[in-house]
Amino acid sequence: MKKIFNYILIAGVCFGLASCDKFFDDMEGDLSKVAAEDLQSSENGMLALLANLYSNLPGMSMSDNDKYQMFGNAARDVPDYKNTTPGFWDYKTIRAVHKFMEVVESAEKSGAIDEDKKNAYMGEAFFLRACYYFANVRTHGGIPIVDKALDDEYTPGGDNQGLYYPRKTEKDSWDWVLGQFDEAIKLLPESQGDKSLRANKYTAYAMKARAALWAASESKYWNRVPISSSYEAVQKKLTYMEASYADGYYKQAIDAADAVIKSGVYSLYGGIPNDINAAIGNLNDLFQSYQFSEGIFGRSYKTGDSETTNGTDKWVPNQFAVGYTGTGAANYAATLNLADEYDYYDDENTRNRKSGKIATLHSGDEDDYLTDPQTQFTADKVSDYVHYNSVQEPFLLKDARFQAWVMYPGCTFRGITVYMEGGMVKPDGSVSVYPNSDASGSGNIGVEKNDVTYYPYGGAGINNSAFMGLLTDKNSNNRNSYCFSPRKFLDQNSANQYVQSPYYDIRYAEVLLTYAEAVCESGQGDKAQAKKCLNDIRHRAGFKDDVELTLENILHEWKVEFAFENKWSNVLYRRRGFYNPTKVSNPEEGTLGKKLTLIPMVDLSGAKAQWIFLRALPMTATSAWGYSGILSFSPEDYYAQIPHYVENKIEPNNK
């Protein structure tokens, strides 16, 4: 087994390494296999192996896990919740880190690198190992901690007892992960060079802050949704945390976040904008190219390869689905629940916070919604609704983050007006919601008013993006059953199936919010600084007022600042805050209730065209689409099953 590492497969993905292509070009021979002695005699060889370790980091890729929570959904699927936080059980990759450590040690002994280089590489190895184990612990609970390659423990035909490691308690596993980040912090340099995406000292501090906040939150809220004490894993504290652990972990989160803040290395991109439009521009730019002032860890996707993509190209609504057919576009939708979360400015100049709940009814009862709008919305109800002079009017004074990161009815994207409407009040006062339309849009009949032709779905024919689908065909024309769509990562200027906007695994805004939450939850740390951290994020979005340091305000910022970045699902996961129909004592997370859509309708019954908006369940929330109406998450879902636990001679979860 000692020979197993003589040849190491090198992955084709080079993650965030400066001059990545160059060091591959410098290596001779078949680059699909590299001999171990070449790795340790050539620094380029070590960088090649390091690139592979970075590329395998769990969670370091663009995905859309948040769409399974309250604020997003698959655009044409039933509105449900799912447990999609990714697990990690890959001891082969962890072994590759240990072999890399051996290579680094050998390289220093042979004189290929000096001690400073060795320490820097070892710092990256500790960081990577900590990240791998962090992903493992947060999903599985207590895990086997293997801290070396086990080649010498294997004997052909023997019992190989040295290969079997028992699971640590969950607390011991968290403590080990945080200790690994500490080791990385000691060894990593403060910088890896300009525009390098490799981990540095502050990357490790930021990731430690994230991990410590996770452990603290889980400790404080484990009993919110406790796992049955009948399980062996709970009895042995393998899947168990308690509130007494929380303050210690909050303190570590505070200290680690504070180290990043006090370093002065990072800042919020764009600072404090002069007006709303400037805020929108900065927030757009943040996700069009990697901004090193704010990005602490992530992927740039700017590889020079025209076919490299961040995976968001199929998020575009139907109007922008160039070249797509079937299920090619509108794969992700934002819900009305998210749109309501984004506050309004009270005025363009004062820019103080005002509730973001979109006004639809004169009664102000915005908790009311329609379950079957085609039958429930009738002509006599039209006067109950607030009328707007344009379809985009309800959204124009919303938080700049909404305007920059969410496509809404009537907005402009790539120079085209986005049509997301779902019906019409005709000149005679009769109403039509989701009028029948075939795949060519022939049922989308225009009506003229004051020399302008209006369409139930906003645009003529199939030149629209939402609602115009046959209820029996969820894939019809790439239509969206909501009227909001993510634009955060999309190419803002042109149709491009290979979108190369960046992905931030950690940006400075997360560090600020981590500090604020840890201080608020524990009472430790500097409360004035925590309040400033919270409000600095809001000020970058154009707000001028300050809000108080409360858990409600902090959770609100997690929702609106990190929409579509897979952070909200993690917040719910660590805080044990997923929807649970049998235990509804956690309303501050905002996960209770149903996923809703907004149906804009043009009203042609008055002197001029106006628009009303219906709150409703999406058209997919019907039994014909397989909708059961149950949004649930069981206590056992917080811990993934242990793979191959029988073969590995360890205890399972949830048994």
C-alpha positions in Angstrom: 0.0 0.0 0.0 3.0 2.3 0.4 3.2 2.3 -3.4 -0.3 3.6 -3.8 0.8 7.2 -3.9 3.6 6.8 -6.5 1.2 8.2 -9.0 -1.2 10.9 -8.3 -4.1 11.9 -10.5 -4.1 15.6 -11.1 -7.6 17.2 -11.5 -8.2 19.3 -14.6 -9.7 22.2 -12.5 -7.2 24.7 -11.2 -8.8 26.6 -8.3 -7.8 30.2 -7.7 -4.0 29.7 -8.1 -2.0 32.5 -9.6 -0.3 31.5 -12.8 -2.1 28.1 -12.6 -1.8 27.4 -16.3 1.9 28.3 -16.3 3.0 25.7 -13.8 1.1 23.0 -15.7 2.9 24.1 -18.9 6.3 24.0 -17.1 5.9 20.3 -16.2 7.1 17.7 -18.6 5.6 14.5 -19.7 2.1 13.1 -19.3 0.4 15.6 -16.9 -2.4 13.1 -16.1 0.0 11.2 -13.9 2.8 12.8 -11.9 5.4 10.7 -10.0 5.6 11.4 -6.3 9.3 12.2 -6.5 8.6 14.9 -9.1 6.0 16.5 -6.8 8.5 16.9 -3.9 11.4 17.9 -6.1 9.5 20.6 -8.0 7.5 23.4 -6.4 5.4 23.4 -9.5 4.6 19.8 -8.8 3.5 20.7 -5.2 1.3 23.5 -6.6 -0.3 21.0 -9.0 -1.3 18.8 -6.1 -2.4 21.8 -4.0 -4.7 22.9 -6.9 -6.3 19.5 -6.8 -7.0 19.8 -3.0 -8.5 23.2 -3.5 -10.7 22.0 -6.3 -12.2 19.3 -4.1 -13.3 21.6 -1.3 -16.9 20.9 -0.3 -19.3 23.8 -0.9 -16.9 25.7 -3.1 -19.1 25.7 -6.2 -22.0 27.6 -7.5 -25.3 25.9 -6.7 -28.8 26.8 -5.6 -29.4 25.1 -2.2 -31.3 28.2 -1.0 -34.0 27.6 -3.5 -35.2 24.7 -1.3 -35.9 27.1 1.6 -38.5 29.8 2.1 -37.1 32.4 -0.3 -36.5 30.4 -3.4 -37.9 27.5 -5.4 -37.4 25.5 -8.5 -39.3 27.8 -10.9 -41.7 25.1 -12.3 -41.7 22.7 -9.3 -44.0 22.2 -6.3 -43.2 24.7 -3.5 -41.6 22.5 -1.0 -38.7 22.4 1.5 -35.8 19.9 1.2 -32.7 19.1 3.2 -30.0 20.0 0.7 -27.1 21.1 2.9 -24.3 19.1 1.4 -22.4 16.5 3.5 -18.9 15.4 3.1 -17.5 11.9 3.8 -14.4 11.6 1.7 -11.5 10.2 3.6 -9.7 9.6 0.3 -9.4 13.4 -0.2 -8.4 13.9 3.4 -5.7 11.2 2.9 -4.5 13.3 -0.1 -4.0 16.2 2.3 -1.9 14.0 4.5 0.2 12.8 1.6 0.6 16.5 0.6 1.9 17.2 4.1 4.4 14.4 3.6 5.5 15.8 0.3 6.1 19.2 1.8 8.1 17.7 4.6 10.2 15.8 2.2 10.7 18.8 -0.1 12.1 20.9 2.8 14.5 18.1 3.8 15.7 17.7 0.2 16.3 21.5 -0.1 13.6 22.0 -2.8 11.9 24.6 -0.6 13.0 26.6 2.5 11.4 26.6 5.9 9.3 29.6 5.2 7.8 28.0 2.1 7.3 24.8 4.1 5.4 26.6 6.8 3.2 28.4 4.2 2.3 25.1 2.5 1.7 23.4 5.8 -0.6 26.3 6.7 -2.6 25.7 3.6 -2.8 22.0 4.3 -4.1 22.6 7.9 -6.6 25.0 6.4 -7.8 22.6 3.8 -8.0 19.7 6.3 -10.0 21.9 8.6 -12.4 22.8 5.8 -12.9 19.2 4.9 -13.6 18.2 8.5 -15.8 21.2 9.1 -18.1 20.0 6.3 -18.1 16.6 7.7 -18.9 17.5 11.3 -21.7 20.0 10.5 -23.6 17.3 8.6 -22.7 14.1 10.4 -22.0 15.1 14.0 -19.1 13.4 15.7 -16.8 11.8 13.2 -13.6 9.7 13.1 -10.6 12.0 13.3 -7.8 10.7 11.1 -4.8 13.0 11.2 -2.3 11.0 9.1 -2.0 8.7 6.1 -2.7 5.1 7.2 -0.5 3.3 4.6 1.6 1.7 7.3 -1.5 0.4 9.1 -2.4 -1.9 6.2 -1.2 -5.5 6.0 -2.6 -7.7 3.2 -4.6 -10.5 4.8 -4.3 -9.0 8.3 -7.1 -7.7 10.6 -5.9 -4.1 10.0 -7.3 -2.8 13.2 -5.2 0.4 12.8 -7.4 1.4 9.9 -10.6 1.7 12.1 -11.0 4.9 14.0 -13.9 5.4 16.5 -16.1 8.5 16.2 -15.4 11.4 18.5 -18.2 13.1 20.3 -19.7 16.0 18.4 -18.2 18.5 20.7 -14.7 17.0 20.5 -15.0 17.0 16.7 -15.9 20.7 16.6 -13.0 21.5 18.9 -10.6 19.6 16.7 -11.8 21.5 13.6 -11.4 24.9 15.3 -7.9 23.8 16.5 -6.9 23.0 12.9 -7.9 26.5 11.8 -5.7 27.8 14.7 -2.8 25.8 13.3 -3.4 27.2 9.9 -3.5 30.8 11.3 -0.1 30.3 12.9 1.6 29.2 9.6 -0.2 31.0 6.8 1.2 34.3 5.4 -0.9 37.4 5.6 -1.0 37.5 1.8 -0.4 35.0 -1.0 0.2 37.9 -3.4 -2.0 40.3 -5.3 -5.2 38.8 -6.8 -4.4 35.3 -5.4 -7.4 33.3 -4.3 -5.3 30.9 -2.2 -5.9 30.9 1.5 -4.1 33.4 3.7 -4.1 34.0 7.4 -7.3 36.0 7.3 -9.0 33.4 5.2 -8.4 30.9 8.0 -9.6 33.4 10.6 -12.8 34.0 8.5 -13.5 30.3 8.1 -12.8 29.7 11.8 -15.4 32.4 12.6 -17.9 30.7 10.4 -17.2 27.2 12.0 -17.3 28.6 15.5 -20.6 30.4 14.9 -22.0 27.1 13.5 -20.9 25.2 16.6 -22.3 28.0 18.9 -25.6 28.2 17.2 -26.1 24.4 17.2 -25.2 24.3 20.9 -27.6 27.1 21.8 -30.5 25.7 19.7 -29.9 21.9 19.7 -32.9 21.5 22.0 -35.1 23.5 19.8 -35.5 20.3 17.7 -33.9 17.6 19.8 -33.0 14.2 18.4 -34.6 11.2 20.2 -32.5 10.1 23.2 -33.2 6.5 22.2 -30.6 6.7 19.5 -27.2 5.3 20.4 -25.5 8.2 18.7 -27.3 10.7 21.0 -26.6 8.6 24.1 -22.8 8.6 23.2 -23.0 12.4 22.4 -22.0 11.7 18.8 -25.1 13.7 17.7 -25.5 15.9 20.7 -24.7 19.5 21.7 -25.8 21.4 24.7 -26.4 25.1 25.6 -23.5 25.2 28.0 -21.1 24.9 25.1 -22.4 28.0 23.3 -20.6 30.9 24.9 -17.2 29.4 24.4 -17.9 29.0 20.7 -19.4 32.4 20.4 -16.2 33.8 22.0 -14.1 32.1 19.4 -16.3 33.4 16.6 -16.0 36.9 17.9 -12.3 36.8 18.3 -11.7 35.3 14.8 -14.0 37.8 13.1 -12.5 40.6 15.0 -9.0 39.6 13.8 -10.2 40.0 10.2 -12.0 43.3 10.9 -9.0 44.8 12.8 -6.5 43.7 10.1 -7.8 46.4 7.7 -7.1 44.1 4.8 -10.8 43.8 3.6 -13.7 46.2 3.3 -17.2 46.3 1.8 -16.9 46.9 -1.9 -18.3 50.3 -2.9 -18.3 51.8 0.7 -21.1 54.3 1.3 -22.8 55.3 -2.0 -24.0 58.8 -2.8 -27.5 57.6 -3.9 -29.6 54.6 -4.7 -28.4 54.3 -8.3 -24.7 54.3 -7.1 -25.6 51.6 -4.6 -27.2 49.5 -7.3 -24.2 49.9 -9.5 -21.8 48.8 -6.8 -23.8 45.8 -5.9 -24.0 44.8 -9.6 -20.3 45.1 -10.0 -19.6 43.0 -6.9 -21.0 40.0 -8.7 -19.7 40.6 -12.2 -16.0 40.3 -11.4 -14.2 39.2 -8.3 -13.6 42.1 -6.0 -10.6 41.4 -3.9 -11.4 44.2 -1.4 -14.4 42.2 -0.2 -13.7 38.6 -1.4 -11.9 36.6 1.3 -12.3 33.2 -0.3 -14.0 32.1 -3.6 -13.7 31.3 -7.2 -13.2 33.8 -10.0 -14.2 31.6 -13.0 -12.2 33.9 -15.2 -10.0 31.2 -16.7 -9.7 32.2 -20.3 -11.8 29.2 -21.3 -14.9 30.4 -23.1 -16.8 27.4 -21.9 -16.1 27.8 -18.2 -19.2 28.6 -16.3 -20.4 29.3 -12.7 -23.5 27.2 -13.4 -26.0 30.0 -13.3 -26.7 30.2 -17.0 -30.0 28.4 -16.8 -31.3 30.8 -14.2 -32.4 33.3 -16.8 -36.1 33.8 -17.4 -37.7 32.6 -20.7 -37.1 35.9 -22.6 -33.4 35.4 -22.3 -33.2 31.7 -22.8 -31.2 31.9 -26.0 -30.7 28.4 -27.4 -32.5 26.6 -24.6 -35.4 24.2 -25.1 -37.5 22.2 -22.7 -36.2 22.6 -19.1 -33.3 24.8 -20.2 -34.2 28.1 -18.5 -36.0 29.5 -15.5 -34.6 26.8 -13.3 -34.7 29.0 -10.2 -37.3 31.4 -8.9 -37.4 33.9 -6.0 -40.5 33.9 -4.0 -42.7 36.8 -2.9 -41.6 35.9 0.7 -38.1 37.1 -0.3 -39.3 40.2 -2.1 -41.3 41.2 1.1 -38.1 41.0 3.1 -36.3 43.7 1.2 -37.1 47.0 3.0 -38.2 50.2 1.2 -36.5 53.5 1.6 -38.8 56.1 3.0 -37.6 58.6 0.4 -34.8 58.9 -2.2 -33.0 61.5 -0.1 -33.5 60.5 3.5 -33.3 56.8 2.8 -34.5 55.5 6.2 -35.9 52.0 6.5 -39.5 51.4 5.9 -41.2 48.0 5.9 -40.7 46.0 2.7 -44.1 44.3 2.7 -45.5 45.0 -0.8 -48.9 46.8 -0.5 -51.5 44.9 -2.5 -54.8 45.4 -0.7 -56.5 48.6 0.6 -57.3 46.7 3.8 -53.6 46.3 4.5 -54.1 42.6 5.2 -51.0 41.3 3.5 -51.1 38.0 5.3 -54.1 37.0 3.1 -53.4 35.1 -0.1 -55.3 33.2 -2.7 -55.0 29.4 -3.0 -56.8 29.2 -6.4 -56.6 32.7 -8.0 -58.4 31.5 -11.2 -61.6 30.9 -9.2 -61.2 33.1 -6.1 -60.4 36.4 -7.8 -63.6 37.8 -9.3 -64.6 41.1 -10.9 -66.2 42.4 -7.6 -62.8 42.2 -5.9 -60.9 44.4 -8.2 -61.7 47.6 -6.2 -60.2 45.9 -3.1 -56.7 46.1 -4.6 -54.2 49.0 -4.6 -53.7 50.3 -8.1 -50.3 51.3 -9.5 -49.5 53.4 -12.5 -46.9 51.0 -13.8 -46.0 47.4 -13.3 -42.6 48.2 -11.8 -43.9 51.0 -9.4 -44.1 48.7 -6.3 -40.4 47.9 -6.5 -38.7 51.2 -7.4 -37.9 52.3 -3.8 -36.9 48.9 -2.6 -33.5 48.2 -1.1 -30.8 48.5 -3.7 -29.9 44.9 -3.2 -33.3 43.9 -4.4 -33.0 46.1 -7.5 -29.5 44.8 -8.2 -29.9 41.1 -7.5 -33.6 40.3 -8.3 -35.4 40.5 -11.6 -38.9 41.9 -11.0 -41.8 42.8 -13.3 -41.0 45.7 -15.6 -37.3 45.9 -14.8 -34.7 46.1 -17.6 -32.2 43.3 -18.1 -29.8 43.3 -21.0 -31.7 46.2 -22.5 -35.0 44.3 -22.6 -38.1 44.9 -20.4 -38.9 41.8 -18.3 -42.5 40.8 -18.6 -43.7 38.7 -15.7 -47.5 39.2 -15.6 -50.3 36.8 -15.1 -53.6 38.1 -16.1 -55.9 41.0 -17.0 -58.9 43.0 -16.0 -60.6 43.7 -19.3 -62.2 47.0 -20.3 -65.7 45.6 -19.5 -64.5 44.7 -16.0 -64.3 40.9 -16.5 -61.2 39.3 -15.1 -58.9 36.6 -16.4 -56.1 35.0 -14.4 -53.6 32.6 -16.1 -55.7 32.6 -19.4 -55.2 29.5 -21.4 -52.3 29.6 -23.8 -50.6 27.0 -25.9 -46.9 26.6 -26.4 -46.9 29.3 -29.1 -48.6 31.9 -26.9 -51.7 32.1 -29.1 -54.0 32.4 -26.1 -52.1 35.5 -24.9 -54.6 37.9 -26.6 -53.8 41.6 -26.6 -56.3 44.3 -25.8 -55.9 47.9 -26.9 -56.3 50.8 -24.5 -55.5 54.5 -25.4 -53.6 53.4 -28.5 -51.4 50.9 -26.6 -51.8 47.1 -26.8 -51.6 45.3 -23.4 -51.2 41.5 -23.0 -52.3 39.3 -20.1 -48.8 38.0 -19.8 -47.1 41.3 -20.3 -45.5 40.7 -23.7 -46.9 39.6 -27.1 -46.8 35.9 -28.1 -44.2 34.1 -26.1 -42.1 37.2 -25.4 -42.7 37.0 -21.7 -41.2 35.1 -18.8 -43.8 34.0 -16.2 -47.1 32.2 -15.7 -47.8 31.4 -19.4 -47.7 27.6 -19.0 -50.1 24.8 -19.3 -50.9 23.6 -15.8 -50.4 20.0 -16.9 -47.0 20.7 -18.3 -44.6 22.2 -15.8 -41.8 22.5 -18.4 -43.9 24.4 -20.9 -41.8 27.2 -22.6 -39.4 27.5 -19.7 -42.0 29.5 -17.8 -41.7 30.7 -14.2 -44.6 30.2 -11.8 -43.3 33.2 -9.8 -42.7 36.7 -10.9 -39.2 37.1 -9.4 -36.0 35.7 -10.7 -32.3 35.8 -9.5 -30.0 38.1 -11.4 -27.2 38.3 -8.9 -24.7 36.1 -10.8 -26.0 36.5 -14.4 -24.1 38.3 -17.1 -25.8 41.7 -17.1 -24.9 42.6 -20.7 -25.4 39.7 -23.1 -26.7 36.2 -23.5 -23.9 33.9 -22.4 -24.4 30.3 -21.6 -21.0 30.3 -20.0 -21.4 32.9 -17.3 -18.2 33.7 -15.6 -19.2 36.0 -12.7 -17.5 35.1 -9.5 -18.6 33.0 -6.5 -17.7 34.2 -3.1 -17.5 31.4 -0.5 -16.7 34.0 2.2 -16.8 37.8 1.7 -16.2 40.5 4.2 -19.9 41.1 4.7 -20.3 37.6 6.2 -17.5 38.3 8.7 -19.2 41.5 9.8 -22.5 39.7 10.3 -20.9 36.8 12.1 -19.4 39.3 14.6 -22.7 41.0 15.1 -24.6 37.7 15.6 -22.1 36.3 18.0 -22.1 39.4 20.1 -25.9 39.7 20.1 -26.4 36.0 21.0 -23.8 35.8 23.7 -23.5 39.3 25.2 -19.7 39.1 24.8 -17.6 41.3 22.6 -18.0 45.0 21.7 -21.7 45.8 21.3 -20.9 49.2 19.7 -18.7 47.5 17.1 -21.2 44.8 16.5 -23.9 47.4 15.8 -21.6 49.2 13.4 -20.9 45.9 11.6 -24.6 45.4 11.1 -25.2 48.9 9.9 -22.2 49.1 7.7 -23.7 46.4 5.5 -27.0 48.3 5.3 -25.2 51.6 4.5 -23.4 50.0 1.6 -27.0 49.2 0.3 -27.9 52.9 0.5 -29.7 53.2 3.8 -28.7 56.2 6.0 -30.4 55.3 9.3 -29.0 52.9 11.9 -31.0 49.9 13.3 -30.5 48.4 16.7 -28.4 45.3 17.3 -31.2 42.8 17.6 -31.5 39.2 16.5 -34.4 40.1 14.3 -32.3 42.7 12.4 -29.4 40.3 12.1 -31.4 37.5 10.7 -33.0 40.0 8.3 -29.6 40.9 6.9 -28.7 37.2 6.5 -31.7 36.9 4.3 -31.3 40.0 2.1 -27.6 40.4 1.9 -26.8 36.8 1.0 -29.8 35.9 -1.2 -28.9 33.1 -3.7 -25.5 32.6 -2.0 -26.5 29.4 -0.1 -26.2 31.2 3.2 -29.8 31.2 4.4 -30.1 27.5 4.3 -27.0 27.2 6.4 -28.4 29.7 8.9 -31.5 27.6 9.3 -29.4 24.5 9.5 -27.1 25.6 12.3 -29.9 27.4 14.2 -32.2 24.4 14.0 -34.6 26.7 12.3 -36.2 24.7 9.5 -40.0 24.5 9.2 -41.5 22.0 11.6 -45.3 21.7 11.7 -45.3 20.1 15.1 -43.0 22.7 16.8 -43.6 26.2 15.7 -41.8 28.1 18.5 -39.2 29.7 16.2 -40.9 32.4 14.3 -37.9 34.7 14.1 -36.3 32.5 11.4 -39.3 33.4 9.1 -39.7 29.9 7.7 -43.3 29.3 8.7 -46.1 29.5 6.2 -46.2 28.8 2.5 -44.1 29.9 -0.4 -46.0 32.6 -2.3 -46.0 34.3 -5.6 -47.2 37.7 -6.8 -49.4 37.9 -9.8 -49.3 41.3 -11.6 -52.4 42.0 -13.6 -53.1 45.0 -15.9 -56.4 46.6 -15.2 -58.0 48.2 -18.3 -61.4 48.9 -16.7 -60.6 52.5 -15.8 -59.7 55.6 -17.7 -56.1 54.5 -18.1 -54.1 51.3 -17.7 -53.2 50.5 -14.1 -51.8 47.4 -12.4 -52.9 45.4 -9.4 -51.0 42.5 -7.7 -52.5 39.3 -6.3 -50.8 37.4 -3.5 -51.2 33.7 -4.2 -49.8 30.2 -4.0 -48.0 29.5 -7.2 -49.8 27.6 -9.9 -47.6 24.5 -9.0 -49.3 24.3 -5.6 -52.1 22.1 -6.8 -52.7 18.4 -6.5 -52.3 18.0 -10.3 -48.7 18.9 -9.8 -48.3 16.5 -6.9 -48.4 19.3 -4.2 -49.3 17.8 -0.8 -49.3 21.1 1.1 -46.9 19.8 3.7 -43.7 21.8 4.3 -41.8 19.9 6.9 -38.3 19.0 8.2 -37.9 16.3 10.8 -35.4 16.4 13.7 -33.5 13.5 12.2 -32.8 15.5 9.0 -30.3 17.6 10.8 -27.8 14.7 10.8 -27.0 12.8 7.6 -26.6 9.1 7.7 -23.1 7.8 8.2 -22.0 6.0 5.0 -20.8 2.4 5.3 -20.9 2.5 9.1 -21.0 -1.3 9.3 -17.8 -1.7 7.2 -16.1 1.1 9.1 -17.2 -0.4 12.5 -18.7 2.8 13.8 -22.0 3.8 15.2 -24.8 5.0 12.8 -26.9 8.1 13.2 -30.6 8.0 13.8 -30.8 4.4 15.0 
